[in-house]
Amino acid sequence: MLRAMSSSTPAAFIFVFFTVLLDMLALGVMVPVLPRLLMEFEGGDVAKAAIVAGVFGAAWSTMQFLFSPVIGVLSDRVGRRPIILLSNFGLGLDYILMAVAPNLTWLFVGRLLSGITAASISTSTAYIADITPPAERAKKFGMLGAAFGIGFIIGPAIGGFLGEIDLRLPFWVAAGLSIGNGFYGLFVVPESLPPERRLPFEWRRANPIGALRLLASNRVVLALAFASIFEALAHEVYPSIFALSAGYRYEWTTAEVGWMLTFVGVCSAIVQGGLLGPIIGKLGEARATIAGLGFGFVGFLIFGLAPTGLVFASGAIFSALWGISGPAIQAMMTERIAPERQGELQGAVSSLRGLGAIGGPIVFTQLYAVSVGADATVGLPGSPYLLAAVMLVIAGVFAIRARAAQ
């Protein structure tokens, strides 16, 4: 059956690519404006808005931690197609809820729903694992990473522009993109998981403890999973404090934050869409993982210590090269788990990353608050980025252990 699927792989991959692209476009549209909306609800207080942003981020990650294993195992039972469609329509309704939210409580409910329904990325990864030979998966995962980058090239620029008109407008645009993507998939998406390769749904596997048992079944997979946790922790610095920090440190407007995120997206798309394949071909997946984490470490050092906005922007080049590590980690993990359990694997990884990301928003926003508030005790606005750099060092230690265990 895998051989039969390979003949339809180009069309199937194009669908998944555009699913991820439109999801990231919708997410990117609201990234520059969500912190500003929180500031509006908090009367313009930057420190309070940062704390609320941390709570929102942790709540979203908690939903991912709890529900990702359920969704992953469910996709192994019913197929990838219905899960991806449910996610698209669910995210669209979530963005509508946030667009009309009259207070922080409504906005918080919207983030909880988003955490539950935002399963299309991990399910899309399982979809690619279904239809792609193991030797080609890192490259395909990198192309999905390029979809992330392209989404952030266009999305934040649109969001920043629309946010200057009305802070709620980007949420309506994001809703339209997600729902439109759902209808696109409803009419054209093929199923990647044939009935004979599906597994029965079992609650003992569809929970965070069951997810940990799957990851612990292989020493290399477990070490890579922990590397992935610390990568997820470090990455939380972007949605947690990026917009607030740029405005405070360099007096950037919402539009300028959007253009900076667009530049980040351009760099990411170039690396993952064009450079990742040759780099992994040259270094191999294990060494490419370690190299990518090293580039990310340098990028965060620049972000944390940059005296000017121009120097800060230069860190995006190194940060983009960090993107080499994620697809390499995913490829190595999929090669060590049975084909019929790829949905469970991706759900387990998403759950574990969600666990790591629960604490990230709170840690980064609290650290930022004590760095810039009226009673600042740290006095270093870039300290959250320096902490993220330390987290990538820890991820690198686990990546090295995984390589040694191969």
C-alpha positions, 0 to 999 in steps of 0.5 A: 500500500505504501508503494501505491500511495507513492504514486499520489505523493506529489498531489497529497504533499501539495495539499498538506503543504498548503494546509500548513501554509494557510494555518501559519498564515492565519497564525502569523496574521494575529501574532503582531496584534494579540499582545497589543490587544492584551495591552488594551484590556490591561489599560496599556500596562506593558508588564501586566500584558506580559504576565497575561500573555504568559498565562494565555500561552501556558493555557494553550500549551496545557490543552496541547499536552492533554489533547495531543495524544488523544488526537494522535491516536484518534488519527491512527484509528479514523485517518488523518483527513477528518482530524485535519478538517476538524482542526481547520474549522475549529481554528476558524471558529476560535479566531471568530470568538477572539475577534468578538471577545469583549473581555479577557475571559472570552479571549482566554476561552478562545485560546483554550479552544485553539489549544484543543483544535490546533492539531493539524500540524502534528497530524500533517506531519503524520500524513507526510510520514505515511506517504514518504519513504524514511530517507526522504522524510527530513527533506519533506519535513523541511518543506513543511518548515518552509510553509511555516516560513512563508506563512510568517513572511506574509501573515505578520506583514498583513497582521501588522498593516491591518492592526493599524486599522483595527486590532480586531480585523486580523482575527477576522482575516485569520478566521477566513483563512482557516475556514477557507482551508477547511473547505479546500481540504473537504473537497480535495484532500485524499486520505493517507492512512488505508483501513488495513493500517489503522489501529483501534482507539485505546485510552491507555495510549491516548493520554500523556502517560501512554505517550511517554511510554511510547517515547521511552520504548526507544533510547534514541527517540526518548533523548530526541524527545527531550531535545524537542522539549527544550527546543519548544521551551526556547521557541516560546520566547517568540510569541511570549515577548517578541512584540512587547520587547521590540516595542519597548527596546527599539520603539517599533510600531505594530507594523514594524514588528510585522515586517521584522517577523516577515524577515524572520519568515523569509530567512526560515523559508530559504533555509528549510525550503532550499538549504535543509536538504543539502545540509542534511545530505552533507552532515547527516541527520544527527550532526545537522541537529546539533549544528542547528541548535548551535546556530539557534544559540548564537541567534538568541545571544544576538537577540538578547544583547543587541544594542540596536534594532538593526543588530537585533534583526541580524540575529534572525539569520542565525535563528533561521538556521536553527530550523535545520534541527527540527526536521532532522529530529522528526525524521530520526524519530519516525524511522524508529516507530512503526508505520501504523503508530505515526499518529500516536508518535506525533501526538506524543511529541506534541504532548511532550512539547506542550508540557515543555511549553506550559512553563515557557510563556510564564517563565519568559513573561515573568522574567521580562516583567521583572526586567522592564516593570516599574520595580525592575530587578533584573535590568536586562530587557533581553534576558528572556532571549539569553534564557532561551539560549541556555535551553538550546544548550540543554537540547544540544546535550540530549541531541548528543546523547541520542547520537551516541545511542544510535 
